[in-house]
Amino acid sequence: MSNNILVINCGSSSLKFALINPQTQEALLTGLAEKLGHADAYITSKYDGVKEVTQLDEGNHAGAMHAIIATLKARDLFDQVAAVGHRVVHGGENFKASTLIDEHVIAEVEACAKLAPLHNPANLLGIRTAIECFPTLKQVVVFDTAFHQTMPEHAYLYAVPMALYREHGVRRYGFHGTSHRYVSAEAAKVLGLPLDNSAIVVAHLGNGASAAAILNGKSVDTTMGLTPLEGLVMGTRSGDIDPGAHAYIGAQLGLDLDGVTDLLNKQSGLLGLSELSNDCREIEDAAAEGHKGALLALNVFCYRLAKQIAALTVSLGRLDAVVFTGGIGENSSIIRAKVIEQLGFLGLTLDAAANDAAIRGKAGKISDAAGPAALVVNTNEELMIALDTAALTA
């Protein structure tokens, strides 16, 4: 009997999927459905090295799942799916590890939707649609927040009345935990460090971005907080901002609290600073041509990241490595160079040739021999989800 795991990573307008053999760690089929909710929604799949792009008749999450099933059947892979694993962004304090899905778990994920309104509802859509499409299979949820549940109180508590924490769960949770868990372990392997005696800062950089301090394989602090809005500058998210700015912005623009929150989530970050794009590649190209907004966006992004990495070393006590991952972290040699230059006082020194070579899937160490290491590790959240799912459904 096959033990292949179908991994579903459902976003608000996209659905990433992969069929993975957890024993060989090979992805038999991968794909991405994009522009869900729009008339021009489409799905891209890759099987046996061949890529195929298909327009979706149903341009929604259910339509994407039906297209995935059709693709699996066309490749004679449908009957080889043993279980389904889902990424869910927010699990609150109730979930400290991945878990089998039942009605109680679905209700808890739904209850956490108010903490991640851009993510959990989309994750739930993926779960419910997958249950309809695979009613006989066990399904597992892997939480972005679970890895950070090892943070100490002094790292996760806000300086607000404790009743807000006790009664309403107001605290820092952190996100991208699946990526941080995978990347920190891989970095330790690359550097020949025992994971249980390592001090690593991982910077997961993409349209969403966070950094995490990982001591002896456990998260001890991270940049994201109650929601994925706190911390670093992101594609369209502001990251850290004076809470008093909410009322001021609302008064100036005639927005209610929801309107201000929407502005900070969807119109800020690289997009807001550059007044050009939230796509780092477009911003780097424009900056090279002297676009002032693009230059400003890159400088703010890199400064904020360097500052946060330096701050995270406080929780580690020492620094063995800084690791870059995610779409930007794995491909932007410009951003990595700017950040490492600003962290020179920690002993980090750049190997420019290695840094320039670490793009398009190439990874490895990008620092000189002396001092803490800097390296690029390609994240693989789908593999982590598959491994957790296989372990829970074996």
Buried (B, 14 or more C-beta within 10 A) or exposed (E): EEBBBBBBBBBBBBBBBBBBBBEEEEBBBBBBBBBBEEEEBBBEBBBEEEEEEBEBEEBBBBBBBBBBBBBBEEBEBBEBBBBBBBBBBBBBEBBBEBBEBEEEBBEBBBBBBEBBBBBBBBBBBBBBBBBEBBEEBBBBBBBBBBBBBBBEEEBBBEEEEEEEBEEEBBBBBBBBBBBBBBBBBBBBEBBEBEBEEBBBBBBBBBBBBBBBBBBBBBBBBBBBBBBBBBBBBBBBBBBBBEEEEBEEBBEEEEBEEEEBBBBBBBEBBBBBBBEBBBBBEBBBBBBEEEBEBBBBBBEBBBBBBBBBBBBBBEBBEEBBBBBBBBBBBBBBBBBBBBBBEBBEEBEBBBBEEBBBBBBEEEBEBBBBEEBBBBBBBBBBBBBBBBBBBBEBBE
